[in-house]
Amino acid sequence: MSDVRRSNLALVLGRISQSAPGSHLTRAQIAAATGLTKASVSSLVLDLLDAGIVREIGLNPQGERGRPGVGVELNPARAVMGMEINVDYIAAGLVDLSGTLLAQETRERDNRNIPAGPVVAALAELVSDLREVALAQGITVLGGGLAVPGLVDDRTGTVIMAPNLGWDSEVLDLGSVLPGAPLGTRLFNEANAAALAELRYRPAAGTDFVFVSGEVGVGGGLVIGSELFTGPDGHAGELGHVVVHPEGSVCSCGGTGCLETIAGQDAIFVAAGIGSGIKDAGQVQQPGGSWGHAALSRSESIARLLAALRRDDPAAVTAVSRAGHYLGVAIASTARLLNISSVVLGGHFALLADWLRPALAESLTTYAPGKVPPGQISLSAVGEAGALLGAAGSVVRSLVEAPHRLQA
């Protein structure tokens, strides 16, 4: 296939993918919108039909004279898989080509200091189950995107560094996650993927914002001019490792006083007297009469923290307020450096927003007065599905930009 035809194929698919929900463009309408001839569009649409990316649907009488044309839309029987490996869970979601989340499942498991192989195997099992659900509905999974909380190299499938997982230069067996999928599996940083989801799904998101991801670690995604900014090596936005308390605790990254040591999920749990998120701070009697720690799941730890905050427990309120204060310190520096005035809170920061916001707003007023108004601090539009939707959406965009990859 010539470069010109590849470019035109992407142009046509891009126009189809941009059409409003329920709007089925005809070949004539696509020709008018792209400047291509009707004959060229007909030939290109045939290629897309053969590849299974689009389908014909009914007759579209709108906007055309004479005989109504046959409408074309993205094929709802094709989808991609958004996936996430995080410190205390794995997750996967089935997303159709229009960006709708069709099915989602999260499984809590402690992945700390576990080699990548067993974790990827557990994810592959989860994905296989969702793939069976898709198959039962007549949906073919074309490929997938995997988000992890660390620095990644998508070209080699390598997690360069993920301190909270204990991974260093781990090459993931991405081929085992979606075997046989024609587009394979791509690797993403979790916060960057979630930031892309905010850009895609957020109403009136604006062109510039910093997305803050709150999990066991703290991540950041920078959106500037409606584009994800990742820097020369793709690693910009590491908000969790901005130093906010130089005399503070040692971070998992090896540095000292990082935001993550104060505002990360585990740091808040410990300060609130709930525990590390893996172990409960309370004691329980073990067989034989000895005493030890009771394991708590991530959801149980969050539930206990929220319950403590609702009853105004001093330790919990102080822990969250302190996290909000130092989060403000990090965002103030980021806002001044990059001239960004809008912040989107995700992960546990969104869940704790009622108690976090006052200290965050006060901190921003103190350290960057007028730079980030309280009205410019908002919550994630996509919630916990952000990383899944962002990773999946990036795979769809790569397909739209190069649909010839699916041609026989």
C-alpha positions as CSV (number, residue, x, y, z in Angstrom):
1,M,0.0,0.0,0.0
2,S,1.3,3.4,-0.9
3,D,2.0,6.1,1.7
4,V,-0.7,8.3,0.1
5,R,-3.3,5.6,0.4
6,R,-2.3,4.9,4.0
7,S,-2.7,8.6,4.8
8,N,-6.1,8.7,3.1
9,L,-7.3,5.6,4.9
10,A,-6.4,7.2,8.2
11,L,-8.1,10.4,7.1
12,V,-11.4,8.6,6.3
13,L,-11.3,6.6,9.5
14,G,-10.5,9.7,11.5
15,R,-13.6,11.4,10.1
16,I,-15.8,8.5,10.9
17,S,-14.5,8.2,14.4
18,Q,-15.1,11.9,15.0
19,S,-18.8,11.7,14.1
20,A,-21.4,12.4,16.8
21,P,-23.0,9.4,18.5
22,G,-25.9,8.1,16.4
23,S,-24.6,10.0,13.4
24,H,-23.8,7.6,10.5
25,L,-21.9,9.4,7.8
26,T,-22.3,8.4,4.2
27,R,-19.5,8.0,1.7
28,A,-20.6,11.3,0.1
29,Q,-20.5,13.1,3.4
30,I,-17.1,11.7,4.1
31,A,-15.9,12.9,0.7
32,A,-17.2,16.4,1.3
33,A,-15.6,16.5,4.8
34,T,-12.2,15.2,3.7
35,G,-11.9,16.7,0.2
36,L,-11.4,13.3,-1.3
37,T,-13.3,12.1,-4.4
38,K,-16.4,9.9,-3.8
39,A,-14.7,7.1,-5.7
40,S,-11.6,7.2,-3.5
41,V,-13.8,7.3,-0.3
42,S,-15.8,4.3,-1.5
43,S,-12.6,2.3,-2.1
44,L,-11.1,3.3,1.3
45,V,-14.4,2.5,3.1
46,L,-14.3,-0.9,1.5
47,D,-10.9,-1.5,2.9
48,L,-12.1,-0.5,6.4
49,L,-15.1,-2.8,6.0
50,D,-12.9,-5.7,5.0
51,A,-10.7,-5.1,8.0
52,G,-13.7,-5.1,10.3
53,I,-13.1,-1.6,11.7
54,V,-16.3,-0.1,10.4
55,R,-19.7,-1.4,9.5
56,E,-22.6,-0.2,7.3
57,I,-25.8,0.7,9.0
58,G,-29.1,1.6,7.4
59,L,-29.8,4.6,5.1
60,N,-28.8,8.2,6.0
61,P,-31.2,10.7,4.3
62,Q,-29.7,13.7,6.2
63,G,-27.8,16.3,4.3
64,E,-27.9,14.7,0.9
65,R,-30.0,15.3,-2.2
66,G,-31.6,12.4,-4.1
67,R,-31.3,8.8,-3.0
68,P,-30.2,8.4,0.6
69,G,-26.8,6.9,1.2
70,V,-25.7,4.0,3.4
71,G,-24.4,5.1,6.7
72,V,-21.0,4.0,8.1
73,E,-19.9,3.8,11.8
74,L,-17.2,2.3,13.9
75,N,-17.9,-1.5,14.3
76,P,-19.3,-2.1,17.8
77,A,-18.2,-5.7,17.5
78,R,-14.5,-4.6,17.8
79,A,-12.9,-3.5,21.0
80,V,-9.7,-3.0,22.9
81,M,-8.6,-4.0,26.4
82,G,-7.5,-1.4,28.9
83,M,-5.4,-3.0,31.7
84,E,-3.7,-1.8,34.9
85,I,-1.2,-3.3,37.3
86,N,-0.9,-1.4,40.5
87,V,0.6,-2.0,43.9
88,D,-2.4,-3.6,45.5
89,Y,-4.6,-4.6,42.6
90,I,-4.9,-5.6,38.9
91,A,-7.7,-4.4,36.7
92,A,-9.0,-4.8,33.1
93,G,-11.7,-3.2,31.1
94,L,-13.3,-3.9,27.7
95,V,-13.6,-0.6,25.7
96,D,-15.3,-0.4,22.3
97,L,-13.8,1.7,19.5
98,S,-16.0,4.7,20.4
99,G,-14.6,4.7,23.9
100,T,-17.5,3.2,25.8
101,L,-16.5,1.0,28.8
102,L,-18.4,-2.3,28.2
103,A,-17.1,-4.3,31.1
104,Q,-14.6,-3.9,33.9
105,E,-13.2,-6.0,36.7
106,T,-10.7,-5.3,39.5
107,R,-9.0,-7.9,41.6
108,E,-7.2,-6.9,44.8
109,R,-3.8,-8.5,45.3
110,D,-0.5,-7.5,46.9
111,N,2.0,-7.0,44.1
112,R,4.7,-5.5,46.2
113,N,8.1,-7.0,45.5
114,I,6.6,-9.8,43.5
115,P,8.5,-10.5,40.2
116,A,6.8,-9.3,37.1
117,G,6.2,-12.8,35.7
118,P,3.6,-13.9,38.3
119,V,1.8,-10.6,38.3
120,V,1.6,-10.5,34.5
121,A,0.3,-14.1,34.6
122,A,-2.4,-13.1,37.0
123,L,-3.4,-10.2,34.8
124,A,-3.5,-12.5,31.8
125,E,-5.9,-14.8,33.6
126,L,-8.2,-11.8,34.4
127,V,-8.0,-10.6,30.8
128,S,-8.8,-14.0,29.5
129,D,-12.0,-14.0,31.6
130,L,-13.0,-10.7,30.2
131,R,-12.1,-11.8,26.7
132,E,-14.5,-14.7,27.1
133,V,-17.2,-12.3,28.0
134,A,-16.5,-10.3,24.9
135,L,-16.5,-13.4,22.7
136,A,-19.9,-14.4,24.1
137,Q,-21.2,-11.1,22.9
138,G,-19.6,-11.4,19.5
139,I,-16.9,-8.9,20.2
140,T,-13.3,-9.3,18.9
141,V,-10.5,-7.8,21.0
142,L,-8.0,-6.1,18.7
143,G,-5.3,-5.2,21.2
144,G,-4.7,-3.6,24.5
145,G,-3.0,-1.0,26.6
146,L,-1.4,-1.8,30.0
147,A,-0.8,1.0,32.6
148,V,1.7,0.6,35.4
149,P,2.8,3.0,38.2
150,G,6.3,3.6,37.0
151,L,8.6,4.8,34.3
152,V,8.2,2.7,31.1
153,D,9.7,2.1,27.7
154,D,6.9,1.1,25.4
155,R,9.3,0.2,22.6
156,T,10.9,-2.7,24.6
157,G,8.0,-3.4,26.9
158,T,10.2,-2.5,29.9
159,V,9.2,-1.1,33.2
160,I,12.3,1.0,33.8
161,M,11.5,1.7,37.5
162,A,8.5,1.2,39.6
163,P,9.7,1.7,43.2
164,N,6.4,0.8,44.9
165,L,6.2,-2.5,43.0
166,G,9.9,-3.1,43.6
167,W,10.5,-3.4,39.9
168,D,13.7,-2.3,38.2
169,S,14.3,-2.9,34.5
170,E,11.6,-5.5,34.3
171,V,10.8,-6.7,30.8
172,L,7.2,-7.7,30.7
173,D,5.9,-10.6,28.6
174,L,3.2,-8.5,26.9
175,G,2.6,-11.1,24.3
176,S,1.1,-13.4,26.9
177,V,-1.5,-10.9,28.0
178,L,-3.6,-10.8,24.8
179,P,-2.3,-13.7,22.7
180,G,-3.3,-13.5,19.1
181,A,-4.6,-9.9,19.3
182,P,-3.5,-8.3,16.0
183,L,-2.5,-5.0,17.6
184,G,-0.7,-6.6,20.5
185,T,-0.3,-4.8,23.9
186,R,1.2,-1.4,24.5
187,L,2.8,-0.2,27.8
188,F,1.9,3.1,29.5
189,N,2.6,5.0,32.7
190,E,-0.5,4.9,34.8
191,A,-0.8,8.6,35.6
192,N,-0.2,9.6,31.9
193,A,-2.9,7.1,30.8
194,A,-5.4,8.6,33.3
195,A,-4.5,12.1,32.2
196,L,-5.3,11.2,28.6
197,A,-8.7,9.8,29.8
198,E,-9.5,13.1,31.5
199,L,-8.7,14.9,28.3
200,R,-11.0,12.6,26.3
201,Y,-13.9,12.2,28.6
202,R,-14.0,15.4,30.7
203,P,-16.6,18.0,29.6
204,A,-14.8,21.3,28.9
205,A,-11.6,20.0,30.3
206,G,-9.5,22.9,29.1
207,T,-6.3,22.7,27.2
208,D,-3.9,22.8,30.1
209,F,-4.1,20.9,33.4
210,V,-2.1,18.7,35.8
211,F,-3.7,15.4,36.7
212,V,-2.8,14.1,40.1
213,S,-3.1,10.3,40.6
214,G,-3.4,9.1,44.1
215,E,-2.6,5.5,44.8
216,V,0.0,3.9,47.0
217,G,2.3,6.2,45.1
218,V,1.5,9.6,43.7
219,G,1.7,10.2,40.0
220,G,1.1,13.2,37.7
221,G,0.1,13.7,34.1
222,L,0.7,17.0,32.4
223,V,-1.6,18.2,29.6
224,I,-0.5,21.3,27.8
225,G,-2.2,22.6,24.7
226,S,-4.6,19.5,24.7
227,E,-1.5,17.2,24.4
228,L,0.1,15.0,27.0
229,F,3.5,16.4,27.8
230,T,6.0,13.7,28.8
231,G,9.4,15.4,28.1
232,P,12.3,14.2,26.0
233,D,12.5,10.7,27.5
234,G,8.8,10.4,28.2
235,H,9.2,10.6,32.0
236,A,7.9,14.2,32.8
237,G,5.2,14.6,35.4
238,E,6.6,12.6,38.3
239,L,4.8,14.8,40.9
240,G,5.0,12.2,43.6
241,H,8.8,12.5,43.7
242,V,8.9,16.3,43.9
243,V,10.7,17.1,47.2
244,V,8.3,18.9,49.5
245,H,9.9,18.2,52.9
246,P,13.7,18.0,52.6
247,E,14.1,16.8,56.2
248,G,11.4,14.2,55.8
249,S,11.3,10.4,55.3
250,V,13.2,8.3,52.7
251,C,11.1,7.5,49.7
252,S,10.9,4.3,47.8
253,C,12.6,6.0,44.9
254,G,15.7,6.5,47.1
255,G,15.2,10.2,47.6
256,T,14.2,12.0,50.7
257,G,11.1,14.1,51.5
258,C,9.2,13.3,48.3
259,L,5.5,14.2,48.2
260,E,4.7,10.4,48.1
261,T,6.1,10.0,51.6
262,I,3.4,12.3,53.0
263,A,0.5,12.1,50.5
264,G,0.7,8.6,49.2
265,Q,-2.0,6.1,50.2
266,D,0.1,4.1,52.7
267,A,1.6,7.3,54.2
268,I,-1.9,8.6,55.0
269,F,-3.1,5.2,56.4
270,V,-0.1,5.1,58.7
271,A,-0.5,8.7,59.9
272,A,-4.2,8.1,60.5
273,G,-3.5,5.0,62.6
274,I,-5.0,2.6,60.1
275,G,-1.9,0.8,59.0
276,S,0.0,0.4,55.8
277,G,-2.9,-0.6,53.6
278,I,-1.6,-4.2,53.7
279,K,-1.6,-4.7,57.4
280,D,-4.0,-3.4,60.0
281,A,-2.5,-1.4,62.8
282,G,-4.7,-3.3,65.3
283,Q,-3.7,-6.5,66.9
284,V,-5.5,-9.9,66.5
285,Q,-4.9,-13.2,68.3
286,Q,-3.2,-15.9,66.2
287,P,-3.5,-19.7,66.7
288,G,-1.5,-20.7,69.7
289,G,-2.2,-17.5,71.6
290,S,0.4,-15.2,69.9
291,W,-0.6,-11.7,68.6
292,G,0.0,-10.3,65.1
293,H,-1.4,-7.9,62.5
294,A,-4.6,-8.5,60.6
295,A,-4.4,-8.1,56.9
296,L,-6.5,-5.4,55.4
297,S,-7.4,-5.1,51.7
298,R,-7.2,-1.8,49.9
299,S,-10.9,-1.3,49.9
300,E,-11.1,-2.1,53.6
301,S,-8.4,0.4,54.4
302,I,-10.1,3.1,52.4
303,A,-13.4,2.4,54.0
304,R,-11.9,2.6,57.5
305,L,-10.2,5.9,56.6
306,L,-13.4,7.4,55.3
307,A,-15.3,6.2,58.4
308,A,-12.7,7.8,60.6
309,L,-12.9,11.1,58.7
310,R,-16.7,11.2,58.9
311,R,-16.6,10.9,62.7
312,D,-13.9,13.6,62.8
313,D,-11.2,11.3,64.1
314,P,-8.3,13.7,64.9
315,A,-5.5,11.5,63.6
316,A,-7.4,10.8,60.3
317,V,-8.3,14.5,59.8
318,T,-4.7,15.6,60.5
319,A,-3.2,13.0,58.2
320,V,-5.4,14.0,55.2
321,S,-5.0,17.8,55.9
322,R,-1.2,17.3,56.0
323,A,-1.3,15.4,52.7
324,G,-3.4,18.2,51.2
325,H,-1.0,20.9,52.4
326,Y,2.1,19.2,50.9
327,L,0.2,18.3,47.7
328,G,-0.4,22.1,47.5
329,V,3.3,22.7,47.8
330,A,4.1,20.4,44.9
331,I,1.3,21.7,42.7
332,A,2.3,25.4,43.4
333,S,5.8,24.7,42.2
334,T,4.5,22.8,39.1
335,A,2.0,25.6,38.3
336,R,4.7,28.3,38.5
337,L,7.2,26.3,36.4
338,L,4.7,25.3,33.7
339,N,2.2,28.1,33.8
340,I,-0.7,25.7,34.5
341,S,-3.7,26.9,36.5
342,S,-6.0,23.9,36.6
343,V,-5.7,20.7,38.7
344,V,-7.6,17.5,38.4
345,L,-7.6,15.1,41.4
346,G,-7.8,11.4,40.9
347,G,-7.5,8.2,43.0
348,H,-7.7,8.6,46.7
349,F,-7.3,12.4,46.4
350,A,-10.7,12.4,44.7
351,L,-12.2,10.1,47.4
352,L,-10.8,12.3,50.2
353,A,-11.6,15.6,48.5
354,D,-14.1,16.9,51.1
355,W,-11.4,16.8,53.7
356,L,-8.4,17.4,51.5
357,R,-9.6,20.5,49.6
358,P,-9.4,23.1,52.4
359,A,-5.7,22.4,53.2
360,L,-4.9,22.1,49.5
361,A,-6.5,25.4,48.6
362,E,-4.9,27.2,51.5
363,S,-1.5,25.8,50.6
364,L,-1.9,27.0,47.0
365,T,-3.0,30.4,48.1
366,T,0.1,30.6,50.3
367,Y,2.7,29.4,47.9
368,A,1.2,30.4,44.5
369,P,-1.3,33.1,45.2
370,G,-3.8,33.6,42.4
371,K,-2.2,30.9,40.3
372,V,-4.6,28.0,40.9
373,P,-8.0,29.4,42.1
374,P,-10.2,27.0,44.2
375,G,-12.6,26.8,41.3
376,Q,-9.9,25.3,39.1
377,I,-9.4,22.3,41.4
378,S,-11.7,19.6,40.2
379,L,-12.3,15.8,40.6
380,S,-11.6,13.1,38.0
381,A,-14.4,12.7,35.5
382,V,-13.7,9.0,35.0
383,G,-12.8,7.8,38.5
384,E,-11.0,4.6,39.0
385,A,-11.4,3.6,35.4
386,G,-9.1,6.4,34.2
387,A,-5.9,4.4,33.6
388,L,-7.9,1.7,31.8
389,L,-9.7,4.1,29.6
390,G,-6.6,6.1,28.8
391,A,-4.5,3.1,27.9
392,A,-7.3,1.7,25.8
393,G,-8.0,5.0,24.1
394,S,-4.4,5.4,23.1
395,V,-4.5,2.0,21.3
396,V,-7.7,3.2,19.5
397,R,-6.0,6.4,18.5
398,S,-3.0,4.5,17.1
399,L,-5.4,2.3,15.1
400,V,-7.2,5.4,13.7
401,E,-3.8,6.9,12.7
402,A,-2.7,3.6,11.1
403,P,-5.7,1.5,10.2
404,H,-3.6,-0.4,7.6
405,R,-2.2,-2.4,10.4
406,L,-5.4,-4.5,10.5
407,Q,-5.5,-5.2,6.8
408,A,-4.6,-8.7,5.6
